[in-house]
Amino acid sequence: MRRSINWGVFGIFGVLIVGFAIAGFLVPEDARTDDGHPLKLFFWIMAGMYLLTNGAILLWVHLSNRRAELRERTWLDGQAVILTVEETGTYINNQPRLAFRLQVHSPVHPPVEVVHRQVIPLTALAAYQRGATIPVKVDPDDPGKIMLL
């Protein structure tokens, strides 16, 4: 699953960064905050915090997408037969996280039984019944690592 950036939100934070930086240039040297600290320093620290936070989010999304692309490119196509499906009791955005016991078949590994947990949209629950065969991606180095497609 690829992640994307909401550039509108980043634009708002970009305006805040620029605003704090400009305020840091324009504020008089002797201006102080309510607790007596230099106001110029406060504006520079706020601009830096917003800039570092935005940079960290961009880096995390980039690395996450690179990892997903590597999985899509190098992992093997396989099939899995659902042996059991159980609720874990966890819901993420009102979508259930399910625990599957799967028998995974890949082109280079013998069939292996895997326990896999994943959030499944409510609209797709019918496709994940016991006995169903589903497509998966299998790590070529470890057949126990899979990704449901």
C-alpha positions in Angstrom: 0.0 0.0 0.0 1.5 3.3 -1.1 1.2 6.4 1.1 0.5 9.8 -0.3 0.9 13.4 0.9 -1.9 15.8 1.4 -0.1 18.8 -0.2 -2.8 21.2 0.9 -2.0 20.6 4.5 1.7 20.8 3.8 1.0 24.1 2.1 -0.7 25.5 5.2 2.3 24.4 7.3 4.6 25.9 4.7 2.9 29.3 5.1 3.3 29.0 8.9 7.1 28.3 8.5 7.5 31.3 6.2 5.4 33.4 8.5 7.5 32.5 11.6 10.7 33.0 9.7 9.6 36.5 8.4 8.4 37.4 11.9 11.8 36.4 13.2 13.4 38.9 10.9 11.0 41.7 11.5 10.6 41.6 15.3 12.7 44.1 17.2 15.7 42.8 19.1 14.3 43.9 22.5 10.9 42.3 22.0 10.1 39.6 24.7 7.5 36.9 25.2 5.2 37.0 28.3 7.7 35.0 30.3 10.7 37.2 29.3 12.4 35.2 26.6 13.5 36.9 23.3 10.6 36.9 20.8 12.9 36.6 17.9 14.3 33.3 19.3 10.7 32.0 19.8 9.8 32.7 16.2 13.0 31.0 14.9 12.4 27.9 17.1 8.8 27.6 15.9 9.8 27.8 12.3 12.5 25.2 12.8 10.1 22.8 14.6 7.6 23.0 11.8 10.3 22.6 9.2 11.8 19.5 10.9 8.3 18.0 11.5 7.4 18.4 7.8 10.8 17.0 6.7 10.4 14.0 9.0 6.9 13.2 7.6 8.2 13.5 4.0 11.1 11.2 4.8 8.9 8.6 6.4 6.5 8.6 3.5 9.3 8.3 1.0 11.0 5.4 2.9 7.6 3.7 3.4 6.9 3.9 -0.4 10.3 2.7 -1.3 9.8 -0.4 1.0 6.4 -1.1 -0.6 7.9 -0.7 -4.1 10.7 -3.2 -3.2 8.1 -5.7 -1.9 6.0 -5.3 -5.0 9.0 -5.8 -7.3 10.9 -8.6 -5.5 8.4 -10.6 -3.6 6.9 -13.7 -5.3 3.3 -14.1 -6.4 1.7 -16.9 -4.5 -1.6 -18.3 -3.4 -2.9 -18.9 0.1 -5.8 -21.1 1.3 -7.6 -19.6 4.3 -7.7 -22.3 7.0 -9.3 -20.1 9.8 -10.4 -16.5 10.3 -10.7 -15.0 13.7 -11.4 -11.5 15.0 -8.6 -10.0 17.1 -10.9 -7.5 18.8 -9.0 -4.6 17.4 -10.7 -2.1 15.1 -8.7 0.5 13.1 -11.0 3.2 11.6 -13.9 1.0 12.3 -12.4 -1.8 10.2 -11.7 -5.1 11.9 -8.2 -6.5 12.3 -8.4 -10.2 11.6 -6.1 -13.1 12.4 -5.8 -15.6 9.5 -4.2 -19.1 9.6 -3.2 -19.6 6.0 -1.5 -22.4 3.9 0.8 -20.5 1.6 1.9 -21.9 -1.7 4.7 -20.1 -3.5 6.7 -21.0 -6.6 10.0 -21.7 -4.8 9.0 -22.8 -1.3 7.1 -25.9 -0.1 3.6 -25.2 1.3 3.9 -23.5 4.7 1.3 -22.6 7.4 1.3 -19.0 8.4 -0.5 -16.9 11.0 -1.1 -13.4 9.5 -2.9 -10.4 11.0 -4.3 -7.6 8.8 -7.0 -5.0 8.8 -9.6 -5.9 6.2 -12.3 -3.4 5.0 -15.8 -4.4 5.9 -16.8 -4.3 2.2 -14.2 -7.1 1.4 -15.0 -9.5 4.3 -17.0 -11.8 2.0 -13.8 -12.6 0.0 -11.9 -13.8 3.2 -14.0 -16.9 4.2 -12.6 -20.2 5.4 -11.6 -22.3 2.4 -11.1 -19.4 0.0 -8.0 -19.1 -2.1 -6.5 -15.6 -2.1 -3.5 -14.1 -3.9 -0.5 -13.1 -1.8 3.0 -11.8 -2.2 5.6 -14.0 -0.5 9.1 -12.9 0.7 11.6 -15.0 -1.3 13.9 -15.3 1.8 11.2 -16.1 4.4 8.0 -17.8 3.2 6.4 -16.9 6.6 6.4 -13.2 5.6 3.4 -12.5 3.3 1.3 -9.6 2.1 -2.4 -10.2 1.2 -3.4 -8.6 -2.1 
